[in-house]
Amino acid sequence: MKKERDWSGLHFGVDYYPEHWPRERWETDVALMQEMGIQVVRMGEFSWHKMEPREGEYDFAWLDEAVSLLGRYGISVILGTPTAAPPAWLVNKYPEILPMDRQGRRRGFGGRHHDCQSNPVYRRYVEALVTAMASHFAENPNVAGWQTDNELGNSHGDLCMCPSCRRSFQGWLEKKYGTVEALNQAWGTAFWSQEYNSFEEVFTPLVTVTGENPSAMLDWKCFCSDLVVEFQQVQIDIIRRICPRHFITHNCMGFADKVNYFDLTRPLDFASHDQYPGGYYGKMPFEDNVRMAANLDMTRSFKGQSFWIMEQQSGMTGWQIMGRSPVPGQLAAWAAQSVAHGADCVVFFRWRSCCIGTEQYWHGILPHSGRPGRRYQELKDMIGKLSPHMDALWGSIPRAQAGIVFSYRQEYAIQIQPQHPDLNYVTQLLKYYGELHKRSIPVDFVEDTGELSRYPLVIAPLQYLMTNALAEKYFSYVREGGTLVLTMRTGVKDEHNICMSDRELPGVLGDLCGIEIPDYDCLRDVNVKVSFAGEKEDGEFFAEKWSDIITLLGAEALASYEEEFYAGAPCITRNTYGKGVVYYIGTEPSQKLLEAVMNRVLADAGVSGIGSADEGVELNIRQKGQKKWIFAINHTNQEARYQISDGAECKLVSGEKEGLLQPFEIHLYQKE
């Protein structure tokens, strides 16, 4: 019996595209990688034509040569299945594999992900290629594992709605509902004469003249997610059968919503993530620490274990336009942040800035010239400092004291009917996450089907869709002593996205919260002043976007509105139930109001942070058994201070002066 492969020694890597460069350059690149401390390289994920230049003619010789060269320098390889880039010969022969958008238009060749993942012809070619590739590399000692496709769901926002996807959607619905009568009931098709006589009559949601059926749209989004999961599973089954000693992962994208990442990562050995704090498409100049940290905690939460970064930013990003250049020290701090939140291996994208194609301005560790510069030296130094500790850190994760409930179905339903034009599901979650993050409290994101009892504090924003099973989960959690935070727009609809009508909001959870909400207001043009626990903060305490007008049925009011026709009505409540406490926040609270509420919540839950720090300094902890490692990372270009709560028991193992960080400096403590 063959020994299981151990990949625990791989900690730092890079994404490399040897097909973009002359062969005589390859060894120079690999030698520089070895000198930098690189242990693993991902490649191949966009090279379908190089591997199969003509139908059925496989050419892996160039890839063999690259894998062998890396192996000679002690560097392992992750192979990406190149199914995100179908070649021109395949598209010309079978144009029906091109995806169709909501306008009913076929998207063309020339980018990536130009594929319909339900198309049987495309599936057949994918299976043949992955089988050939896996068979060829199954016994190669330098191959450690596989990445399926690339960023599944990315680029497929409104795709695909072709005839193949319509048939697949119809089959998915028939499997779910059994009868068309059940479908009509679940979707409320009596409205606007939308009844169906058979599943074969159901359409994909192409652009309509006006309006959409929210129940149909929810099922469509769930179908699209399931389709991506199924598409990946085809590849996983092939690789597991042929390469049982290799790991399999996939590079997810934080809060991207096309596919349910909990489902997508379930059959993988570990989740991976692509981390770009300075993406040209995002907030300028760089994403804030809250969003960056949340992406990492979300990735760790998919499987509840440590993870990999498969693409870590290593330079300025850009396609047609560019973002800002990371300043000296910033790339190292971002990479260390990934490790602090649970990454066992950080793979940088990319090795060298490409001179061809769409991503010529997505800068790598090396510039276009290929000459090592400040980015190379900065990341080399960071690898040198963290590498001695990575073996010990392997498999450790932050032990979260708080859980934030995350549900793709809730997000989909809010996307379909946001109610307030600026209401966004993820943004709401990040408001609460940010309050915990700035207090250095580790957080997990938890599926609404997941286990809540291990967290003394659970925050569940926008529980818009409610089922009996989910309601009972919350009742049980609070009854047994948990502290639960619920927010506005809770218990509005059933699982099919149809409004509840049997009682006032928040539906069945009204008994848990000790309230009912007979009326509400959508704050389109105004923020409403609020008084909190008898305090008044002029210009600070406001209700934003929404006002639930609450009637108390046993709960106590912590905050009340001071304006509008509902002045004096409760805004935020607290209720004891069983051994626990539940807070209901009937609005989006302004920042100062949220801070005041969270002080009360954290006191009830008995939750406190790792320590305290200046703004811009991040503290995080990883644990394994009785061992703990605490990271302090300065994300600013200023000197900054911090204090660890149990610092007397910790030993500084990487860094200069305890409690004092230079710009972008990283400290690591160990506690036995």
C-alpha positions in Angstrom: 0.0 0.0 0.0 1.3 3.4 -1.0 2.2 5.8 1.8 -0.2 8.8 2.1 1.5 12.0 0.9 2.2 14.6 3.6 2.0 18.2 2.4 2.4 19.8 5.9 5.8 21.1 5.1 4.6 23.5 2.4 4.3 27.1 3.7 5.1 29.6 1.0 4.6 29.4 -2.7 4.0 31.3 -5.9 1.9 31.1 -9.0 4.0 30.5 -12.1 3.3 30.4 -15.8 6.3 28.8 -17.6 4.3 28.8 -20.8 4.6 32.6 -20.9 8.4 32.7 -20.9 11.3 31.2 -22.9 12.6 27.9 -21.6 16.1 29.4 -21.2 14.6 31.7 -18.5 12.9 28.9 -16.5 15.9 27.8 -14.4 16.7 31.4 -13.5 13.2 31.8 -12.1 13.3 28.6 -10.2 16.7 29.4 -8.7 15.4 32.8 -7.5 12.3 31.1 -6.0 14.5 28.7 -4.1 16.6 31.6 -2.8 13.5 33.4 -1.7 12.2 30.4 0.3 9.5 29.2 -2.0 8.5 25.6 -1.4 5.5 25.1 -3.8 4.3 26.4 -7.2 0.8 26.4 -8.6 0.6 26.3 -12.4 -1.4 25.0 -15.4 -4.8 26.3 -14.5 -5.2 28.2 -17.8 -3.2 26.0 -20.2 -5.8 23.8 -21.8 -4.6 24.5 -25.4 -1.0 23.8 -24.3 -2.1 20.4 -22.9 -4.5 19.5 -25.7 -3.6 21.6 -28.8 -6.0 19.5 -30.9 -8.8 17.3 -30.0 -7.6 14.1 -28.3 -3.9 15.0 -28.8 -2.4 15.5 -25.3 1.0 17.2 -24.8 2.3 17.3 -21.3 6.0 17.3 -22.2 6.4 21.1 -21.5 4.7 20.7 -18.2 6.8 17.6 -17.3 9.9 19.6 -17.9 8.7 22.5 -15.7 7.7 20.1 -12.9 11.0 18.2 -13.1 13.0 21.4 -13.0 11.1 22.6 -9.9 11.6 19.2 -8.3 15.4 19.4 -8.7 15.3 22.6 -6.7 13.2 21.0 -4.0 9.9 22.8 -5.0 6.6 20.9 -5.1 3.9 21.5 -7.6 0.1 22.1 -7.4 -1.6 21.5 -10.8 -4.6 23.4 -11.7 -7.2 21.8 -14.0 -7.4 24.3 -16.9 -11.2 24.0 -17.4 -11.7 27.8 -17.0 -10.2 28.4 -20.4 -11.7 26.1 -23.2 -9.6 26.4 -26.3 -10.6 28.0 -29.6 -10.8 24.6 -31.4 -13.4 23.4 -29.0 -15.5 26.5 -29.1 -15.4 26.6 -32.9 -16.5 23.0 -33.1 -19.2 23.3 -30.4 -20.3 27.0 -30.1 -23.1 25.9 -27.9 -20.7 25.5 -25.0 -20.5 29.4 -24.8 -22.6 30.8 -22.0 -25.8 32.8 -22.5 -26.5 35.9 -20.4 -29.8 37.4 -19.1 -30.2 39.3 -22.3 -30.2 36.0 -24.3 -26.9 36.8 -25.9 -24.1 34.3 -26.3 -20.8 35.5 -24.7 -17.8 35.1 -27.0 -14.4 33.6 -26.9 -11.4 35.7 -25.9 -11.6 35.9 -22.1 -11.9 33.1 -19.5 -14.8 31.1 -18.1 -16.5 31.2 -21.5 -18.3 28.0 -20.7 -21.7 26.6 -19.8 -21.1 24.2 -16.9 -24.3 22.3 -17.6 -23.5 21.6 -21.3 -23.0 17.8 -21.8 -20.5 18.3 -24.6 -18.4 20.6 -22.5 -18.6 18.2 -19.6 -17.4 15.3 -21.8 -14.3 17.2 -22.9 -13.6 18.3 -19.3 -13.8 14.7 -18.1 -11.5 13.5 -20.8 -8.9 16.2 -20.1 -8.9 15.8 -16.4 -8.6 12.1 -16.7 -5.7 12.3 -19.1 -4.0 14.9 -16.9 -4.5 13.0 -13.6 -3.3 9.7 -15.2 -0.2 11.4 -16.5 0.9 13.0 -13.2 -0.5 10.4 -10.7 2.9 9.0 -10.0 5.0 12.1 -10.4 6.8 12.5 -7.0 7.0 16.3 -7.4 3.2 16.8 -7.6 1.6 17.5 -4.2 -2.0 18.2 -5.2 -4.6 19.8 -7.4 -6.7 22.9 -7.7 -10.0 22.4 -9.5 -10.6 25.0 -12.2 -10.1 28.6 -11.1 -12.3 30.8 -9.0 -15.5 28.9 -9.8 -18.4 31.3 -10.1 -16.2 34.3 -10.8 -17.2 35.9 -14.1 -20.5 34.0 -14.2 -22.6 36.6 -12.5 -25.6 36.5 -14.9 -24.6 33.3 -16.6 -25.6 30.8 -18.0 -29.2 30.8 -19.2 -28.9 28.7 -22.3 -31.2 25.9 -23.4 -29.0 23.4 -21.6 -29.2 25.3 -18.4 -33.0 25.6 -18.8 -33.3 21.8 -19.0 -31.0 21.4 -16.0 -33.0 23.9 -14.0 -36.3 22.1 -14.9 -34.8 18.8 -13.7 -33.5 20.4 -10.5 -37.0 21.8 -9.8 -38.7 18.5 -10.4 -36.3 16.8 -8.1 -37.0 19.4 -5.4 -40.8 19.8 -5.7 -41.9 16.5 -7.2 -45.1 17.9 -8.8 -45.7 21.1 -10.7 -48.6 21.9 -8.4 -46.1 22.0 -5.5 -43.9 24.3 -7.5 -46.8 26.7 -8.3 -47.7 26.8 -4.6 -44.1 27.5 -3.5 -43.6 30.2 -6.1 -47.0 31.9 -5.7 -47.5 31.7 -9.4 -51.2 32.8 -9.1 -49.8 36.3 -9.2 -49.6 37.8 -12.7 -50.8 34.5 -14.3 -47.5 32.7 -13.9 -48.8 29.2 -13.3 -47.0 26.3 -15.1 -48.7 23.1 -16.4 -45.5 21.1 -16.4 -41.8 21.5 -15.4 -41.0 21.7 -19.1 -42.7 25.1 -19.3 -40.4 26.7 -16.7 -38.0 29.4 -18.1 -34.6 30.5 -17.1 -34.9 34.1 -15.7 -34.0 36.1 -18.8 -34.7 39.9 -18.6 -38.4 40.5 -18.3 -40.5 43.4 -19.4 -41.0 44.4 -15.7 -40.5 42.7 -12.4 -39.4 39.3 -11.3 -40.9 36.5 -9.2 -38.8 36.6 -6.0 -39.5 32.9 -5.2 -38.4 31.8 -8.7 -35.3 34.0 -8.5 -34.3 32.4 -5.2 -34.5 28.9 -6.6 -32.6 30.0 -9.7 -29.7 31.3 -7.5 -29.7 28.1 -5.5 -29.7 26.0 -8.7 -26.8 28.0 -10.1 -24.8 27.3 -6.9 -25.7 23.6 -7.0 -24.6 23.4 -10.6 -21.2 24.8 -9.9 -20.8 22.3 -7.0 -21.8 19.4 -9.2 -19.4 20.6 -12.0 -16.5 20.6 -9.6 -17.5 17.2 -8.2 -17.0 15.6 -11.6 -13.4 16.6 -11.5 -12.9 15.6 -7.8 -14.2 12.1 -8.5 -11.7 11.6 -11.3 -8.7 12.9 -9.4 -9.6 11.0 -6.2 -9.8 7.8 -8.2 -6.6 8.2 -10.1 -4.5 10.3 -7.6 -5.6 9.2 -4.1 -2.4 10.4 -2.5 -2.7 14.0 -3.8 -4.7 16.8 -2.0 -7.5 18.6 -3.8 -8.4 22.2 -3.1 -10.1 25.2 -4.8 -9.4 28.9 -4.7 -12.5 30.6 -3.3 -13.1 34.4 -3.2 -14.2 35.4 0.3 -17.8 36.7 0.1 -18.3 36.1 -3.6 -21.9 34.9 -3.9 -22.4 32.9 -7.1 -21.7 29.5 -5.3 -22.2 28.4 -1.8 -18.6 27.9 -0.6 -19.7 25.8 2.3 -21.0 23.3 -0.2 -18.2 23.7 -2.7 -15.4 23.1 -0.1 -17.1 20.2 1.7 -15.5 17.5 -0.5 -12.1 19.2 -0.6 -9.1 18.5 1.6 -8.9 22.1 2.6 -10.3 25.4 1.3 -8.1 28.0 -0.4 -8.7 31.7 -1.0 -7.5 34.5 -3.2 -6.6 37.6 -1.2 -6.3 41.0 -2.9 -6.5 43.8 -0.4 -5.5 46.3 -3.1 -7.6 45.2 -6.0 -8.1 47.9 -8.6 -11.8 47.2 -8.6 -12.3 47.8 -4.9 -12.0 50.6 -2.3 -9.1 52.9 -3.0 -6.3 52.9 -2.0 -6.8 49.5 -0.2 -9.5 47.6 1.4 -9.8 48.3 5.2 -8.6 45.8 7.7 -12.1 44.7 8.6 -13.0 43.4 5.1 -9.5 41.8 4.6 -9.7 40.0 8.0 -13.3 39.0 7.4 -12.4 37.4 4.0 -9.9 35.2 5.8 -12.1 34.3 8.7 -14.9 33.4 6.2 -12.5 31.1 4.3 -11.4 29.4 7.6 -15.1 29.0 8.5 -16.0 27.1 5.3 -14.5 23.9 6.7 -13.8 25.0 10.3 -10.1 24.3 9.8 -6.9 26.0 8.6 -6.7 26.8 4.9 -4.3 28.0 2.1 -4.0 31.2 0.3 -3.7 30.3 -3.4 -3.3 33.8 -4.6 -1.9 36.4 -2.3 -1.3 39.9 -3.7 2.3 40.5 -4.5 2.2 43.9 -6.4 0.0 46.5 -7.9 -3.2 45.0 -9.5 -4.8 45.9 -12.8 -6.4 44.9 -16.0 -7.5 47.9 -18.1 -6.9 50.2 -15.2 -4.7 49.8 -12.1 -5.0 50.2 -8.3 -2.4 51.8 -6.0 1.0 50.4 -5.5 1.4 48.7 -2.1 3.9 50.7 -0.1 7.1 49.1 1.3 6.2 46.6 4.1 2.6 46.4 3.2 2.8 43.2 1.1 4.5 41.4 4.0 1.9 42.6 6.5 -0.9 41.4 4.3 0.7 38.0 3.9 1.3 37.7 7.7 -2.3 38.7 8.2 -3.4 35.6 6.2 -1.2 33.4 8.4 -2.6 35.0 11.5 -6.1 34.1 10.5 -5.3 30.4 9.8 -3.5 30.1 6.6 -1.0 27.2 6.6 0.5 28.1 3.2 0.6 31.4 1.4 1.0 31.3 -2.4 1.7 34.6 -4.0 0.2 35.7 -7.3 2.2 36.0 -9.4 5.9 35.3 -9.8 6.6 37.7 -12.6 4.5 40.5 -14.2 3.2 39.2 -17.5 4.0 40.9 -20.8 1.0 39.5 -22.7 -2.7 39.2 -22.5 -5.3 40.7 -20.2 -3.3 40.8 -17.0 -0.2 42.6 -18.1 -0.7 45.1 -15.3 -1.4 42.6 -12.5 2.0 42.9 -11.1 4.0 40.0 -9.6 6.9 39.6 -7.2 9.2 40.3 -10.1 8.5 43.2 -12.5 8.2 42.9 -16.3 12.0 43.0 -16.5 12.4 39.9 -14.4 14.9 41.5 -12.1 14.4 41.1 -8.4 13.5 44.4 -6.7 11.9 45.7 -3.5 8.9 43.3 -3.6 11.1 40.3 -4.0 13.3 41.3 -1.0 10.4 42.3 1.2 8.6 39.0 0.8 11.9 37.1 1.1 12.6 38.8 4.4 9.0 38.0 5.6 9.3 34.4 4.6 12.6 34.1 6.4 11.1 35.5 9.7 7.9 33.3 9.6 9.2 30.1 8.1 10.9 28.8 11.4 7.4 28.9 13.0 5.2 27.5 10.3 5.7 23.8 11.0 4.5 24.4 14.6 1.6 26.6 13.4 0.3 24.0 10.9 -3.3 23.0 11.5 -3.8 25.6 14.3 -6.7 28.0 14.1 -8.1 30.9 16.0 -10.5 29.8 18.7 -13.5 32.1 18.1 -15.6 33.4 21.0 -18.2 34.8 18.7 -20.1 33.3 15.7 -21.8 35.4 13.0 -24.5 33.4 11.1 -24.0 33.5 7.4 -26.5 32.1 4.9 -26.3 32.3 1.1 -30.1 31.9 0.9 -30.5 34.9 3.1 -28.1 36.9 1.0 -29.8 35.8 -2.3 -33.2 36.8 -0.9 -31.9 40.3 0.1 -30.3 40.7 -3.3 -33.6 39.9 -5.0 -35.6 42.4 -2.8 -33.2 44.7 -0.9 -36.2 46.9 0.2 -33.9 49.8 1.0 -31.8 50.6 -2.1 -28.6 50.6 0.0 -29.3 47.5 2.1 -26.6 44.9 1.5 -26.4 41.6 3.4 -22.7 41.3 3.6 -22.3 44.9 4.5 -24.6 44.4 7.5 -22.6 41.4 8.7 -19.4 43.3 8.4 -20.7 46.1 10.6 -21.1 43.7 13.4 -17.9 41.8 12.5 -16.1 45.2 12.6 -17.1 45.8 16.2 -15.6 42.5 17.3 -12.5 42.9 15.1 -11.5 46.2 16.6 -11.8 44.7 20.0 -9.5 41.8 19.0 -12.2 39.2 19.4 -11.8 36.2 17.1 -14.8 35.4 15.0 -16.2 32.5 13.0 -18.8 32.7 10.3 -21.3 29.9 10.9 -23.8 28.3 8.5 -27.3 28.6 9.7 -27.3 24.8 9.8 -24.1 24.8 11.9 -23.5 24.3 15.6 -24.0 27.4 17.7 -23.5 26.1 21.2 -19.7 26.5 21.2 -20.0 30.3 21.0 -20.9 32.3 24.0 -22.1 35.0 21.5 -24.0 34.5 18.3 -24.9 37.4 16.0 -27.5 36.7 13.3 -28.2 39.7 11.1 -31.1 39.9 8.6 -32.7 36.5 9.3 -35.1 37.4 6.6 -36.1 33.8 5.6 -37.3 31.8 8.6 -38.0 28.1 9.0 -39.3 26.2 12.0 -35.9 24.3 12.2 -33.9 27.6 12.2 -36.2 29.2 14.7 -35.9 26.2 17.1 -32.1 26.4 16.7 -32.2 30.0 18.1 -34.7 29.1 20.8 -32.5 26.2 21.9 -29.3 28.3 21.8 -30.7 31.0 24.1 -32.5 28.6 26.3 -29.2 26.9 27.1 -27.5 30.1 28.0 -26.3 31.8 24.8 -26.3 35.5 24.0 -28.0 36.0 20.7 -28.3 39.2 18.6 -31.0 39.5 16.0 -31.7 42.5 13.8 -34.3 44.2 11.6 -36.0 42.2 8.8 -36.1 39.0 10.8 -38.8 36.4 10.2 -40.3 38.2 7.2 -40.6 35.3 4.8 -40.7 31.6 4.6 -38.2 29.3 3.0 -39.7 29.9 -0.5 -39.3 33.7 -0.2 -43.1 34.3 0.4 -44.2 36.7 3.1 -45.4 35.2 6.4 -49.0 36.0 7.4 -49.8 34.1 10.5 -48.5 36.6 13.0 -46.7 40.0 13.4 -43.0 40.3 12.8 -40.6 38.9 13.8 -42.8 35.9 13.4 -42.2 32.9 15.6 -39.1 34.5 17.0 -41.4 37.2 18.6 -41.8 34.8 21.6 -38.0 34.5 21.9 -37.5 38.2 21.7 -40.4 39.2 23.8 -41.7 41.7 21.2 -43.8 42.2 18.2 -43.5 44.6 15.3 -46.9 45.7 13.9 -45.4 48.5 11.8 -42.1 49.6 10.2 -40.6 52.4 8.2 -38.1 52.4 5.3 -35.7 55.3 5.9 -35.1 56.4 2.3 -34.4 60.1 3.0 -33.6 60.5 6.7 -31.8 59.1 9.7 -33.8 59.1 12.9 -32.4 60.2 16.3 -32.3 57.6 19.0 -31.8 57.7 22.7 -30.0 54.7 24.2 -30.4 53.6 27.8 -31.3 57.1 28.8 -28.2 58.6 27.1 -28.3 61.1 24.4 -25.4 61.6 22.0 -26.1 64.6 19.9 -25.2 63.8 16.3 -24.1 60.3 17.2 -27.0 57.9 18.0 -29.1 57.3 14.9 -31.3 54.7 13.2 -30.3 54.3 9.6 -32.0 52.7 6.6 -34.8 51.0 8.6 -37.1 51.5 11.6 -38.9 48.5 13.2 -41.6 50.0 15.4 -41.5 47.6 18.3 -44.2 46.8 20.8 -42.8 45.2 24.1 -44.3 41.9 25.1 -41.9 41.2 28.1 -38.6 42.6 26.7 -37.0 45.7 28.0 -36.3 48.7 25.8 -32.6 49.7 25.5 -33.1 52.4 22.9 -36.1 54.4 21.5 -36.7 56.6 18.6 -36.9 60.4 19.2 -38.4 61.5 15.9 -41.0 60.6 13.3 -44.6 59.5 14.0 -43.2 56.7 16.2 -41.2 58.8 18.6 -40.9 57.0 21.9 -41.3 53.5 20.3 -38.6 51.0 21.2 -35.8 50.6 18.7 -33.5 48.1 20.5 -34.6 45.5 23.0 -33.2 43.0 25.4 -35.0 39.9 26.6 -34.1 37.0 28.9 -35.2 33.6 27.8 -34.3 30.4 29.7 -30.6 30.8 30.8 -29.7 33.2 28.0 -30.3 36.7 26.6 -31.5 37.9 23.2 -31.1 41.4 21.8 -33.2 42.7 18.9 -31.8 45.6 17.0 -34.6 47.0 14.8 -32.5 49.2 12.6 -29.1 49.7 11.2 -27.5 51.5 14.1 -25.1 54.4 13.5 -21.5 53.6 14.5 -21.6 55.2 18.0 -25.0 53.5 18.7 -23.6 50.1 17.6 -20.6 50.6 19.8 -22.8 51.3 22.8 -25.0 48.3 22.2 -22.1 46.0 21.7 -20.6 47.0 25.0 -23.8 45.7 26.6 -23.9 42.6 24.5 -20.3 41.6 25.2 -20.8 42.1 28.9 -23.8 39.8 28.8 -21.9 37.2 26.9 -18.7 37.4 29.0 -16.6 37.9 25.9 -13.4 39.9 25.8 -10.6 40.4 23.3 -7.0 39.2 23.0 -5.7 42.7 24.0 -5.9 46.3 23.1 -4.1 48.2 20.3 -3.8 51.5 18.5 -6.0 51.9 15.4 -4.6 50.0 12.5 -2.9 47.3 14.6 -4.5 43.9 14.4 -4.2 41.2 17.1 -5.1 37.6 16.4 -4.5 34.2 17.9 -4.0 30.7 16.6 -4.3 27.7 18.9 -3.6 24.0 18.8 -4.2 22.0 21.9 -2.7 24.0 24.8 -0.3 25.9 22.5 -1.1 29.5 21.4 0.5 31.9 19.0 -0.5 35.6 19.1 0.1 37.9 16.1 0.4 41.7 16.3 0.5 43.3 12.9 0.8 47.0 12.2 -1.1 47.9 9.0 -0.1 51.6 9.2 3.0 53.5 8.2 3.2 54.9 11.7 4.8 53.6 14.9 2.0 51.9 17.0 1.5 50.3 20.4 -0.5 47.3 21.6 -1.0 45.3 24.8 -1.8 41.6 25.1 -4.1 40.6 27.9 -2.0 37.7 29.1 1.2 39.1 27.8 3.2 38.0 30.9 2.7 34.4 29.9 3.8 34.9 26.2 7.3 34.9 24.7 8.1 37.1 21.7 9.6 34.8 19.1 9.6 37.1 16.1 9.9 40.9 16.3 11.9 43.6 18.0 10.4 45.4 21.0 7.3 44.0 22.9 4.3 46.2 22.6 5.9 48.6 20.1 5.5 48.1 16.3 7.3 50.0 13.6 5.4 50.7 10.4 4.1 47.5 8.9 6.0 45.4 11.5 4.9 41.9 12.5 5.3 40.4 16.0 4.7 36.8 16.9 4.3 35.5 20.4 4.2 31.9 21.6 2.4 30.6 24.7 2.8 27.0 25.8 
